[in-house]
Amino acid sequence: MSLQKIYTSLLTADLAAAEVWYTKLLGRRPDYRPMDTLVQWELFDQGGLMISNSDEIAGKGVMFLYVDDLAAERRRLEGQGIALGDDIPGNYSTLAQLRDPDGNLITLATPPASPFPPA
């Protein structure tokens, strides 16, 4: 398999509300609206985030984001009215979690302090 790009896709019951919330989380508006039921952010060359409508299964997704400075992100999000949970120390990273308005779990993490063990 030769992959070109990967997108995390999260589902929402209210696309307009999700767009507002993820604009605050990511610090910018979406890059594309390929159809009425989809908004899309290009986060880096090989990946992005898509938010789409689905009343039936909204809120069951999970997204994990490495950030350069977890404390700075906490302050920025608090300024946007988004509460990030307490720091969770781990073996490789410090994590903090929050849920979007639909209940999708978002985890922010510091970059790994040491390499992961091989599989």
All heavy atoms as an XYZ file, in Angstrom:
919
protein
N       0.843     -1.173      0.000
C       0.000      0.000      0.000
C       0.888      1.236      0.000
O       1.766      1.383      0.827
C      -0.876     -0.017      1.259
C      -1.767      1.162      1.388
S      -2.755      1.236      2.911
C      -3.482     -0.380      2.969
N       0.636      2.120     -0.918
C       1.361      3.381     -1.007
C       0.370      4.503     -0.689
O      -0.407      4.913     -1.547
C       1.940      3.558     -2.403
O       2.573      4.808     -2.515
N       0.411      4.991      0.535
C      -0.548      6.007      0.969
C      -0.091      7.404      0.570
O       1.096      7.719      0.616
C      -0.725      5.952      2.482
C      -1.327      4.666      3.036
C      -1.319      4.690      4.552
C      -2.733      4.472      2.512
N      -1.041      8.231      0.218
C      -0.778      9.621     -0.137
C      -1.131     10.572      1.001
O      -0.446     11.544      1.238
C      -1.606     10.000     -1.367
C      -1.292      9.173     -2.584
C       0.034      9.549     -3.181
O       0.362     10.721     -3.281
N       0.818      8.562     -3.572
N      -2.248     10.281      1.690
C      -2.756     11.173      2.723
C      -3.733     10.399      3.590
O      -4.334      9.437      3.139
C      -3.472     12.363      2.075
C      -3.879     13.459      3.038
C      -4.428     14.666      2.302
C      -3.280     15.600      2.008
N      -3.701     16.959      1.673
N      -3.907     10.852      4.840
C      -4.873     10.233      5.734
C      -5.659     11.328      6.446
O      -5.108     12.376      6.779
C      -4.186      9.289      6.742
C      -5.222      8.498      7.527
C      -3.245     10.047      7.651
C      -4.641      7.336      8.300
N      -6.944     11.081      6.629
C      -7.809     12.014      7.340
C      -8.448     11.316      8.523
O      -8.936     10.193      8.396
C      -8.949     12.520      6.438
C      -8.514     13.495      5.391
C      -8.169     13.067      4.127
C      -8.449     14.857      5.673
C      -7.772     13.967      3.156
C      -8.044     15.754      4.711
C      -7.705     15.303      3.458
O      -7.306     16.206      2.497
N      -8.482     12.003      9.649
C      -9.362     11.604     10.730
C     -10.732     12.123     10.357
O     -10.867     13.260      9.917
C      -8.915     12.236     12.066
O      -7.640     11.708     12.406
C      -9.908     11.974     13.165
N     -11.752     11.298     10.506
C     -13.109     11.722     10.198
C     -13.967     11.537     11.443
O     -14.062     10.438     11.976
C     -13.669     10.886      9.042
O     -14.970     11.313      8.731
N     -14.539     12.623     11.917
C     -15.419     12.573     13.078
C     -16.823     12.960     12.645
O     -17.008     13.777     11.745
C     -14.918     13.520     14.174
C     -13.564     13.157     14.772
C     -13.108     14.234     15.745
C     -13.596     11.801     15.451
N     -17.803     12.363     13.301
C     -19.200     12.571     12.934
C     -19.907     13.437     13.956
O     -19.631     13.348     15.158
C     -19.889     11.223     12.789
C     -19.234     10.305     11.751
C     -19.830      8.921     11.809
C     -19.356     10.889     10.359
N     -20.820     14.254     13.468
C     -21.544     15.188     14.310
C     -23.034     15.182     13.960
O     -23.400     14.895     12.823
C     -20.991     16.620     14.144
O     -21.718     17.499     14.980
C     -21.073     17.099     12.710
N     -23.841     15.494     14.934
C     -25.272     15.654     14.689
C     -25.594     17.061     14.193
O     -26.639     17.289     13.603
C     -26.069     15.352     15.967
N     -24.682     18.025     14.420
C     -24.910     19.417     14.035
C     -23.630     19.968     13.404
O     -22.720     20.408     14.112
C     -25.312     20.231     15.273
C     -25.650     21.675     14.956
O     -25.220     22.198     13.904
O     -26.340     22.295     15.789
N     -23.551     19.917     12.085
C     -22.331     20.300     11.377
C     -21.955     21.761     11.627
O     -20.781     22.069     11.824
C     -22.476     20.028      9.885
C     -21.208     20.197      9.046
C     -20.104     19.260      9.519
C     -21.515     19.976      7.572
N     -22.913     22.660     11.639
C     -22.609     24.082     11.848
C     -21.991     24.315     13.230
O     -21.001     25.030     13.363
C     -23.871     24.923     11.672
N     -22.567     23.705     14.260
C     -22.021     23.846     15.613
C     -20.638     23.212     15.710
O     -19.732     23.763     16.342
C     -22.970     23.234     16.640
N     -20.455     22.060     15.082
C     -19.146     21.395     15.106
C     -18.094     22.238     14.401
O     -16.960     22.332     14.861
C     -19.248     20.012     14.480
N     -18.471     22.868     13.294
C     -17.520     23.725     12.584
C     -17.050     24.870     13.479
O     -15.857     25.173     13.536
C     -18.143     24.273     11.308
C     -17.204     25.161     10.530
C     -17.785     25.702      9.245
O     -18.814     25.192      8.766
O     -17.192     26.653      8.707
N     -17.950     25.495     14.197
C     -17.581     26.581     15.116
C     -16.637     26.051     16.190
O     -15.596     26.648     16.490
C     -18.844     27.217     15.744
C     -18.485     28.150     16.889
C     -19.653     27.946     14.685
N     -16.974     24.897     16.792
C     -16.173     24.338     17.886
C     -14.781     23.939     17.403
O     -13.778     24.269     18.038
C     -16.897     23.134     18.503
C     -16.318     22.701     19.798
C     -16.637     23.175     21.037
C     -15.306     21.712     20.009
N     -15.891     22.540     22.005
C     -15.064     21.635     21.389
C     -14.587     20.881     19.162
C     -14.130     20.763     21.946
C     -13.648     20.010     19.704
C     -13.432     19.959     21.080
N     -14.686     23.248     16.265
C     -13.381     22.814     15.758
C     -12.567     23.987     15.228
O     -11.332     23.950     15.267
C     -13.535     21.707     14.706
C     -13.708     20.366     15.373
C     -14.982     19.861     15.624
C     -12.615     19.634     15.816
C     -15.142     18.649     16.272
C     -12.773     18.432     16.461
C     -14.042     17.939     16.684
O     -14.194     16.752     17.341
N     -13.207     25.054     14.775
C     -12.486     26.270     14.405
C     -11.787     26.840     15.635
O     -10.627     27.264     15.567
C     -13.448     27.294     13.767
O     -13.910     26.754     12.525
C     -12.779     28.629     13.527
N     -12.455     26.826     16.776
C     -11.830     27.270     18.031
C     -10.712     26.322     18.435
O      -9.615     26.758     18.810
C     -12.865     27.358     19.146
C     -13.855     28.475     18.976
C     -14.885     28.455     20.093
C     -15.939     29.517     19.930
N     -16.956     29.449     20.995
N     -10.969     25.007     18.395
C      -9.966     24.020     18.799
C      -8.702     24.139     17.961
O      -7.589     24.171     18.496
C     -10.532     22.595     18.689
C      -9.541     21.474     19.020
C      -9.277     21.429     20.520
C     -10.051     20.134     18.529
N      -8.860     24.213     16.648
C      -7.711     24.221     15.741
C      -7.140     25.613     15.492
O      -6.064     25.751     14.928
C      -8.103     23.574     14.410
C      -8.530     22.104     14.526
C      -9.086     21.609     13.202
C      -7.381     21.239     15.008
N      -7.877     26.642     15.912
C      -7.371     28.000     15.777
C      -7.533     28.596     14.384
O      -6.942     29.625     14.075
N      -8.340     27.965     13.538
C      -8.580     28.506     12.201
C      -9.785     27.830     11.555
O     -10.174     26.738     11.936
C      -7.366     28.365     11.312
C      -6.972     26.928     11.025
C      -5.683     26.908     10.193
N      -5.269     25.569      9.885
C      -5.712     24.853      8.847
N      -6.607     25.349      8.021
N      -5.259     23.633      8.633
N     -10.341     28.501     10.568
C     -11.508     27.984      9.849
C     -11.106     26.798      8.960
O      -9.931     26.634      8.655
C     -12.114     29.092      8.993
C     -12.638     30.250      9.866
C     -13.534     31.219      9.143
N     -14.537     30.635      8.298
C     -15.694     30.091      8.724
N     -15.967     30.044     10.006
N     -16.558     29.607      7.859
N     -12.080     25.992      8.522
C     -11.753     24.868      7.635
C     -11.228     25.355      6.284
O     -11.492     26.482      5.868
C     -13.086     24.135      7.472
C     -14.131     25.060      7.929
C     -13.504     26.077      8.826
N     -10.497     24.474      5.634
C      -9.935     24.796      4.316
C     -10.909     24.519      3.183
O     -10.902     25.226      2.176
C      -8.653     23.977      4.087
C      -7.586     24.346      5.092
O      -7.134     25.500      5.079
O      -7.222     23.475      5.911
N     -11.730     23.482      3.326
C     -12.607     23.073      2.232
C     -13.985     22.681      2.752
O     -14.151     22.267      3.890
C     -12.026     21.876      1.470
C     -10.666     22.153      0.902
C      -9.543     21.537      1.440
C     -10.500     23.027     -0.163
C      -8.281     21.802      0.927
C      -9.244     23.298     -0.679
C      -8.138     22.674     -0.139
O      -6.893     22.940     -0.636
N     -14.948     22.795      1.865
C     -16.316     22.327      2.091
C     -16.713     21.571      0.818
O     -17.426     22.085     -0.034
C     -17.242     23.514      2.353
C     -18.619     23.140      2.834
C     -19.453     24.376      3.136
N     -18.756     25.375      3.929
C     -18.613     25.325      5.261
N     -19.130     24.335      5.937
N     -17.973     26.276      5.894
N     -16.224     20.316      0.668
C     -16.456     19.584     -0.574
C     -17.929     19.274     -0.864
O     -18.292     19.040     -2.010
C     -15.677     18.287     -0.408
C     -14.956     18.375      0.872
C     -15.404     19.583      1.601
N     -18.747     19.241      0.177
C     -20.183     19.014      0.003
C     -20.907     19.621      1.201
O     -20.264     20.011      2.175
C     -20.492     17.518     -0.144
C     -20.007     16.666      0.999
S     -20.095     14.887      0.692
C     -18.763     14.657     -0.458
N     -22.216     19.716      1.138
C     -22.996     20.347      2.209
C     -22.863     19.643      3.549
O     -23.089     20.245      4.589
C     -24.478     20.408      1.831
C     -24.746     21.373      0.693
O     -23.874     22.223      0.421
O     -25.819     21.274      0.089
N     -22.492     18.374      3.531
C     -22.438     17.584      4.767
C     -21.017     17.348      5.259
O     -20.793     16.478      6.109
C     -23.118     16.215      4.540
O     -22.424     15.540      3.477
C     -24.578     16.379      4.190
N     -20.031     18.120      4.764
C     -18.632     17.849      5.096
C     -17.814     19.137      5.127
O     -17.908     19.955      4.205
C     -18.047     16.898      4.047
C     -16.579     16.529      4.135
C     -16.314     15.671      5.368
C     -16.161     15.777      2.884
N     -17.022     19.318      6.193
C     -16.005     20.371      6.240
C     -14.662     19.703      6.482
O     -14.584     18.655      7.120
C     -16.293     21.468      7.300
C     -17.499     22.287      6.918
C     -16.441     20.889      8.675
N     -13.605     20.338      5.983
C     -12.307     19.673      5.972
C     -11.180     20.659      6.272
O     -11.139     21.749      5.715
C     -12.141     19.073      4.569
C     -10.994     18.197      4.333
C     -11.147     17.537      2.968
O     -12.207     17.042      2.610
N     -10.089     17.553      2.194
N     -10.277     20.236      7.167
C      -9.066     21.002      7.485
C      -7.857     20.235      6.972
O      -7.738     19.036      7.218
C      -8.905     21.181      8.991
C      -9.790     22.188      9.618
C      -9.465     23.483      9.932
C     -11.132     22.010     10.087
N     -10.525     24.112     10.528
C     -11.570     23.224     10.645
C     -12.026     20.938     10.078
C     -12.822     23.406     11.188
C     -13.281     21.104     10.619
C     -13.674     22.323     11.165
N      -6.966     20.933      6.295
C      -5.671     20.363      5.926
C      -4.724     20.707      7.073
O      -4.384     21.868      7.258
C      -5.173     20.970      4.614
C      -6.081     20.713      3.432
C      -6.160     19.251      3.052
O      -5.138     18.536      3.123
O      -7.263     18.807      2.687
N      -4.324     19.729      7.859
C      -3.511     20.002      9.045
C      -2.020     19.945      8.768
O      -1.232     20.630      9.404
C      -3.887     19.032     10.164
C      -5.362     19.099     10.594
C      -5.650     18.080     11.682
C      -5.723     20.498     11.055
N      -1.619     19.112      7.829
C      -0.236     19.039      7.379
C      -0.245     18.324      6.037
O      -1.307     17.903      5.565
C       0.689     18.357      8.400
C       0.155     17.075      8.964
C       0.487     15.853      8.399
C      -0.693     17.080     10.067
C      -0.016     14.676      8.906
C      -1.181     15.902     10.595
C      -0.847     14.692     10.005
N       0.911     18.192      5.379
C       0.940     17.679      4.006
C       0.273     16.316      3.845
O      -0.367     16.062      2.837
C       2.380     17.590      3.489
C       2.982     18.957      3.225
O       2.220     19.948      3.127
O       4.220     19.035      3.132
N       0.427     15.430      4.823
C      -0.081     14.078      4.660
C      -1.355     13.784      5.438
O      -1.785     12.641      5.507
C       0.985     13.046      5.077
C       2.164     12.988      4.139
C       3.170     14.091      4.417
O       3.272     14.593      5.517
N       3.914     14.468      3.402
N      -1.976     14.794      6.062
C      -3.167     14.467      6.829
C      -4.024     15.659      7.178
O      -3.602     16.805      7.097
N      -5.245     15.330      7.558
C      -6.181     16.368      7.923
C      -7.335     15.824      8.744
O      -7.317     14.680      9.193
N      -8.338     16.668      8.911
C      -9.518     16.346      9.697
C     -10.751     16.644      8.877
O     -10.848     17.691      8.238
C      -9.545     17.182     10.984
C     -10.827     17.114     11.815
C     -11.039     15.716     12.377
C     -10.780     18.152     12.924
N     -11.702     15.702      8.887
C     -12.990     15.897      8.234
C     -14.077     15.763      9.291
O     -14.021     14.883     10.138
C     -13.221     14.840      7.147
C     -12.191     14.883      6.058
S     -12.422     13.727      4.654
C     -13.255     12.335      5.311
N     -15.060     16.664      9.241
C     -16.233     16.601     10.113
C     -17.443     16.443      9.196
O     -17.606     17.210      8.249
C     -16.387     17.887     10.956
C     -15.127     18.175     11.763
C     -17.609     17.800     11.858
C     -14.813     17.162     12.818
N     -18.255     15.439      9.490
C     -19.400     15.151      8.638
C     -20.631     14.859      9.478
O     -20.523     14.491     10.644
C     -19.069     13.946      7.744
O     -20.106     13.719      6.826
N     -21.802     15.006      8.865
C     -23.079     14.744      9.541
C     -23.376     13.258      9.656
O     -23.188     12.522      8.700
C     -24.235     15.354      8.751
C     -24.356     16.817      8.963
O     -23.558     17.568      8.435
N     -25.343     17.224      9.716
N     -23.870     12.844     10.823
C     -24.457     11.521     11.018
C     -25.156     11.523     12.362
O     -24.524     11.348     13.401
C     -23.416     10.413     10.989
O     -24.046      9.177     11.297
N     -26.461     11.732     12.348
C     -27.228     11.714     13.594
C     -27.143     10.365     14.293
O     -27.176     10.288     15.510
C     -28.702     12.033     13.321
C     -28.905     13.478     12.897
O     -28.016     14.302     13.172
O     -29.945     13.768     12.290
N     -27.037      9.300     13.525
C     -27.105      7.947     14.081
C     -25.890      7.557     14.903
O     -26.025      6.904     15.932
C     -27.305      6.932     12.958
C     -28.629      7.081     12.241
C     -28.748      6.141     11.061
O     -27.975      5.170     10.984
O     -29.619      6.375     10.224
N     -24.697      7.927     14.451
C     -23.502      7.461     15.156
C     -22.568      8.592     15.582
O     -21.411      8.361     15.884
C     -22.733      6.411     14.326
C     -22.331      6.969     12.958
C     -23.539      5.132     14.187
C     -21.444      6.029     12.148
N     -23.066      9.806     15.637
C     -22.238     10.933     16.081
C     -21.774     10.713     17.509
O     -22.478     10.130     18.335
C     -23.034     12.229     15.982
N     -20.568     11.183     17.809
C     -20.068     11.152     19.178
C     -19.314      9.901     19.567
O     -18.949      9.734     20.722
N     -19.027      9.018     18.638
C     -18.337      7.770     18.956
C     -16.872      7.782     18.518
O     -16.195      6.772     18.600
C     -19.042      6.585     18.281
C     -20.513      6.474     18.577
C     -20.760      5.969     19.959
C     -22.247      5.679     20.122
N     -22.760      6.061     21.386
N     -16.387      8.928     18.051
C     -15.034      8.998     17.510
C     -13.991      9.385     18.534
O     -14.287      9.841     19.639
N     -12.739      9.201     18.135
C     -11.583      9.512     18.966
C     -10.517     10.147     18.068
O     -10.301      9.695     16.942
C     -11.005      8.225     19.609
C      -9.734      8.514     20.375
C     -12.037      7.560     20.500
N      -9.875     11.203     18.572
C      -8.782     11.831     17.843
C      -7.659     12.131     18.829
O      -7.897     12.599     19.939
C      -9.252     13.120     17.159
C      -8.171     13.765     16.314
S      -8.757     15.102     15.227
C      -9.363     16.294     16.399
N      -6.428     11.874     18.427
C      -5.238     12.063     19.252
C      -4.338     13.055     18.529
O      -3.983     12.836     17.377
C      -4.527     10.706     19.408
C      -3.494     10.659     20.476
C      -3.817     10.191     21.733
C      -2.196     11.066     20.226
C      -2.868     10.130     22.738
C      -1.239     11.015     21.217
C      -1.568     10.539     22.476
N      -3.980     14.158     19.201
C      -3.164     15.208     18.591
C      -1.922     15.475     19.431
O      -2.026     15.768     20.623
C      -3.974     16.513     18.501
C      -5.276     16.475     17.710
C      -6.065     17.752     17.957
C      -4.992     16.274     16.242
N      -0.744     15.381     18.817
C       0.476     15.828     19.489
C       0.583     17.335     19.316
O       0.377     17.848     18.211
C       1.721     15.176     18.888
C       1.933     13.743     19.310
C       1.886     12.717     18.386
C       2.180     13.431     20.641
C       2.087     11.408     18.767
C       2.374     12.121     21.033
C       2.330     11.110     20.090
O       2.526      9.822     20.474
N       0.884     18.044     20.390
C       1.059     19.496     20.345
C       2.413     19.853     20.929
O       2.934     19.141     21.779
C      -0.080     20.235     21.098
C      -1.428     19.962     20.441
C      -0.124     19.842     22.567
N       2.995     20.952     20.476
C       4.318     21.354     20.949
C       4.318     21.725     22.424
O       5.253     21.408     23.149
C       4.850     22.539     20.138
C       5.183     22.144     18.711
O       5.565     20.987     18.480
O       5.062     23.010     17.826
N       3.271     22.423     22.872
C       3.253     22.959     24.233
C       1.847     22.789     24.811
O       0.944     23.582     24.505
C       3.663     24.425     24.188
C       3.811     25.061     25.553
O       3.196     24.581     26.535
O       4.542     26.072     25.638
N       1.659     21.780     25.625
C       0.338     21.465     26.176
C      -0.184     22.602     27.062
O      -1.359     22.946     26.997
C       0.403     20.150     26.962
C      -0.909     19.556     27.444
C      -1.886     19.327     26.308
C      -0.642     18.248     28.187
N       0.681     23.212     27.851
C       0.250     24.309     28.726
C      -0.231     25.506     27.899
O      -1.239     26.136     28.232
C       1.387     24.724     29.661
N       0.469     25.808     26.815
C       0.061     26.921     25.948
C      -1.279     26.613     25.282
O      -2.141     27.491     25.167
C       1.132     27.198     24.894
N      -1.478     25.375     24.861
C      -2.754     24.994     24.260
C      -3.882     25.085     25.276
O      -4.984     25.508     24.963
C      -2.688     23.593     23.655
C      -1.906     23.531     22.376
C      -2.437     24.466     21.295
O      -3.674     24.563     21.105
O      -1.618     25.116     20.632
N      -3.607     24.688     26.510
C      -4.611     24.794     27.572
C      -5.049     26.247     27.741
O      -6.235     26.551     27.783
C      -4.055     24.250     28.890
C      -5.036     24.350     30.066
C      -4.418     23.850     31.355
N      -3.919     22.493     31.252
C      -4.669     21.391     31.233
N      -5.978     21.496     31.304
N      -4.116     20.207     31.143
N      -4.086     27.164     27.795
C      -4.403     28.593     27.951
C      -5.185     29.115     26.749
O      -6.168     29.839     26.894
C      -3.131     29.407     28.162
C      -2.472     29.186     29.514
C      -1.316     30.149     29.761
N      -0.251     30.037     28.776
C       0.763     29.172     28.841
N       0.836     28.314     29.849
N       1.692     29.153     27.902
N      -4.756     28.728     25.548
C      -5.433     29.190     24.332
C      -6.869     28.688     24.297
O      -7.796     29.451     24.027
C      -4.679     28.710     23.088
C      -5.266     29.225     21.784
C      -4.564     28.647     20.576
N      -4.834     27.230     20.403
C      -5.960     26.727     19.875
N      -6.937     27.529     19.487
N      -6.105     25.424     19.732
N      -7.070     27.417     24.609
C      -8.419     26.844     24.587
C      -9.301     27.462     25.660
O     -10.475     27.743     25.422
C      -8.359     25.327     24.736
C      -7.764     24.596     23.534
C      -7.559     23.122     23.853
C      -8.629     24.777     22.305
N      -8.748     27.688     26.854
C      -9.534     28.339     27.912
C     -10.007     29.708     27.449
O     -11.122     30.123     27.742
C      -8.711     28.449     29.195
C      -8.572     27.129     29.923
C      -7.622     27.192     31.114
O      -6.973     28.243     31.350
O      -7.518     26.156     31.808
N      -9.163     30.423     26.697
C      -9.546     31.716     26.151
C     -10.676     31.613     25.128
O     -11.385     32.577     24.875
N     -10.840     30.431     24.554
C     -11.917     30.180     23.590
C     -13.149     29.567     24.259
O     -14.119     29.216     23.595
C     -11.432     29.213     22.499
C     -10.350     29.776     21.614
C     -10.880     30.890     20.738
O     -12.002     30.852     20.252
N     -10.069     31.918     20.546
N     -13.082     29.395     25.590
C     -14.207     28.812     26.313
C     -14.261     27.294     26.241
O     -15.307     26.697     26.479
N     -13.130     26.660     25.931
C     -13.055     25.197     25.846
C     -12.206     24.691     27.012
O     -11.036     25.055     27.130
C     -12.451     24.741     24.507
C     -13.350     25.193     23.348
C     -12.257     23.233     24.485
C     -12.781     24.900     21.969
N     -12.801     23.856     27.848
C     -12.101     23.330     29.027
C     -11.378     22.039     28.680
O     -11.986     21.084     28.206
C     -13.092     23.091     30.159
N     -10.095     22.012     28.936
C      -9.260     20.834     28.745
C      -9.092     20.168     30.097
O      -8.858     20.837     31.100
C      -7.909     21.278     28.173
C      -6.919     20.235     27.706
C      -7.514     19.349     26.629
C      -5.672     20.926     27.166
N      -9.226     18.844     30.159
C      -9.107     18.123     31.422
C      -7.713     18.235     32.025
O      -6.787     18.769     31.416
N      -7.571     17.717     33.233
C      -6.292     17.735     33.941
C      -5.219     16.977     33.173
O      -5.516     16.056     32.402
C      -6.443     17.092     35.324
C      -7.339     17.896     36.243
O      -7.495     19.118     36.020
O      -7.892     17.303     37.187
N      -3.965     17.342     33.414
C      -2.842     16.614     32.824
C      -2.841     15.180     33.342
O      -3.091     14.933     34.525
C      -1.518     17.277     33.189
C      -1.262     18.554     32.405
O      -2.100     18.928     31.561
O      -0.212     19.182     32.646
N      -2.548     14.254     32.440
C      -2.432     12.836     32.764
C      -1.010     12.422     32.408
O      -0.679     12.274     31.229
C      -3.437     11.987     31.955
C      -4.864     12.500     32.145
C      -3.314     10.514     32.316
C      -5.850     11.957     31.116
N      -0.130     12.251     33.420
C       1.245     11.844     33.112
C       1.260     10.416     32.563
O       0.546      9.545     33.052
C       1.977     11.912     34.450
C       1.022     12.518     35.423
C      -0.346     12.461     34.835
N       2.071     10.210     31.537
C       2.209      8.877     30.955
C       3.665      8.492     30.838
O       4.554      9.257     31.199
N       3.922      7.299     30.338
C       5.298      6.811     30.186
C       6.069      7.586     29.127
O       7.287      7.678     29.202
C       5.299      5.329     29.818
C       4.799      4.467     30.956
O       4.834      4.861     32.122
N       4.310      3.291     30.625
N       5.368      8.117     28.123
C       6.035      8.794     27.015
C       5.620     10.250     26.862
O       6.389     11.065     26.376
C       5.747      8.054     25.697
C       6.291      6.652     25.712
C       5.495      5.583     26.091
C       7.611      6.402     25.380
C       6.003      4.293     26.121
C       8.133      5.126     25.412
C       7.318      4.062     25.788
O       7.825      2.798     25.824
N       4.380     10.565     27.216
C       3.818     11.893     27.001
C       2.931     12.281     28.169
O       2.474     11.419     28.919
C       2.940     11.904     25.744
O       3.661     11.590     24.592
N       2.679     13.577     28.270
C       1.630     14.058     29.166
C       0.406     14.302     28.300
O       0.506     14.916     27.230
C       2.060     15.353     29.873
O       3.230     15.065     30.648
C       0.960     15.878     30.776
N      -0.735     13.810     28.754
C      -1.975     13.900     27.997
C      -2.965     14.805     28.705
O      -2.901     14.983     29.920
C      -2.620     12.515     27.861
C      -1.739     11.338     27.488
C      -2.541     10.049     27.536
C      -1.138     11.548     26.115
N      -3.911     15.336     27.958
C      -5.069     16.042     28.510
C      -6.211     15.809     27.524
O      -5.997     15.816     26.308
C      -4.787     17.523     28.691
N      -7.410     15.597     28.053
C      -8.525     15.225     27.187
C      -9.700     16.182     27.309
O      -9.864     16.860     28.320
C      -8.990     13.807     27.520
C      -7.906     12.780     27.270
C      -8.334     11.377     27.616
O      -8.937     11.135     28.648
N      -8.015     10.441     26.735
N     -10.513     16.191     26.270
C     -11.752     16.937     26.247
C     -12.690     16.231     25.287
O     -12.290     15.342     24.549
C     -11.526     18.385     25.821
C     -11.016     18.630     24.402
C     -11.523     19.966     23.911
C      -9.501     18.616     24.374
N     -13.952     16.608     25.326
C     -14.938     16.056     24.399
C     -15.560     17.194     23.603
O     -15.782     18.277     24.138
C     -16.021     15.295     25.152
C     -15.462     14.017     25.771
C     -16.555     13.058     26.188
N     -15.969     11.863     26.766
C     -15.692     10.745     26.087
N     -15.964     10.685     24.800
N     -15.161      9.710     26.688
N     -15.802     16.920     22.319
C     -16.478     17.918     21.505
C     -17.965     17.925     21.858
O     -18.406     17.112     22.680
C     -16.200     17.694     20.010
C     -16.921     16.515     19.392
O     -17.781     15.881     20.044
O     -16.633     16.205     18.215
N     -18.758     18.825     21.295
C     -20.177     18.908     21.663
C     -20.970     17.619     21.422
O     -21.992     17.398     22.059
C     -20.709     20.049     20.794
C     -19.511     20.918     20.568
C     -18.355     19.959     20.453
N     -20.492     16.740     20.538
C     -21.169     15.473     20.287
C     -20.687     14.356     21.200
O     -21.276     13.282     21.234
C     -20.975     15.034     18.832
C     -21.795     15.866     17.879
O     -23.027     15.701     17.870
O     -21.211     16.699     17.165
N     -19.577     14.579     21.911
C     -19.029     13.551     22.786
C     -17.817     12.831     22.224
O     -17.276     11.931     22.868
N     -17.351     13.203     21.014
C     -16.119     12.611     20.488
C     -14.972     12.965     21.426
O     -14.864     14.101     21.890
C     -15.818     13.144     19.081
C     -16.834     12.695     18.057
O     -17.048     11.501     17.871
N     -17.474     13.643     17.395
N     -14.107     11.996     21.718
C     -12.993     12.190     22.643
C     -11.777     12.730     21.907
O     -11.323     12.134     20.923
C     -12.635     10.864     23.322
C     -11.480     10.909     24.308
C     -11.817     11.795     25.507
C     -11.123      9.498     24.757
N     -11.258     13.853     22.370
C     -10.065     14.474     21.799
C      -8.978     14.430     22.869
O      -9.187     14.883     23.995
C     -10.314     15.953     21.410
C     -11.628     16.131     20.637
C      -9.111     16.526     20.678
C     -11.719     15.412     19.333
N      -7.816     13.882     22.525
C      -6.681     13.833     23.439
C      -5.563     14.686     22.866
O      -5.170     14.500     21.711
C      -6.170     12.392     23.624
O      -7.214     11.586     24.167
C      -4.974     12.349     24.561
N      -5.066     15.639     23.654
C      -3.873     16.403     23.300
C      -2.719     15.803     24.085
O      -2.885     15.430     25.251
C      -4.031     17.878     23.652
C      -5.216     18.630     23.029
C      -5.141     20.106     23.396
C      -5.273     18.456     21.546
N      -1.554     15.714     23.459
C      -0.399     15.099     24.110
C       0.876     15.833     23.743
O       1.000     16.353     22.632
C      -0.277     13.633     23.692
N       1.808     15.845     24.675
C       3.137     16.359     24.378
C       3.839     15.340     23.477
O       3.504     14.151     23.497
C       3.950     16.552     25.668
O       4.053     15.291     26.351
C       3.310     17.574     26.586
N       4.813     15.769     22.676
C       5.556     14.799     21.875
C       6.219     13.770     22.792
O       6.580     14.081     23.928
C       6.605     15.657     21.159
C       6.010     17.027     21.126
C       5.229     17.145     22.407
N       6.377     12.531     22.321
C       6.992     11.496     23.155
C       8.372     11.904     23.648
O       9.183     12.431     22.888
C       7.076     10.285     22.231
C       6.064     10.544     21.160
C       5.987     12.032     21.008
N       8.625     11.668     24.940
C       9.907     12.017     25.553
C      11.008     11.048     25.137
O      12.186     11.387     25.169
C       9.777     12.044     27.074
N      10.638      9.828     24.771
C      11.600      8.838     24.307
C      10.916      7.991     23.231
O       9.702      7.959     23.147
C      12.074      7.980     25.473
O      10.993      7.289     26.065
N      11.717      7.294     22.427
C      11.113      6.493     21.353
C      10.241      5.362     21.908
O      10.509      4.817     22.984
C      12.334      5.917     20.620
C      13.489      6.736     21.044
C      13.174      7.275     22.399
N       9.205      5.039     21.151
C       8.379      3.903     21.501
C       9.163      2.613     21.264
O      10.011      2.551     20.354
C       7.101      3.869     20.647
C       6.176      5.027     20.865
C       5.685      5.746     19.791
C       5.781      5.418     22.146
C       4.814      6.812     19.983
C       4.918      6.475     22.343
C       4.440      7.177     21.258
N       8.879      1.562     22.019
C       9.536      0.286     21.750
C       9.041     -0.294     20.419
O       7.909     -0.054     20.022
C       9.117     -0.603     22.923
C       7.940      0.051     23.531
C       7.983      1.502     23.166
N       9.893     -1.053     19.739
C       9.477     -1.644     18.461
C       8.308     -2.615     18.659
O       8.174     -3.227     19.714
C      10.701     -2.352     17.945
C      11.752     -2.252     18.985
C      11.247     -1.383     20.096
N       7.528     -2.778     17.617
C       6.401     -3.712     17.662
C       6.870     -5.140     17.589
O       7.909     -5.447     17.086
C       5.452     -3.420     16.508
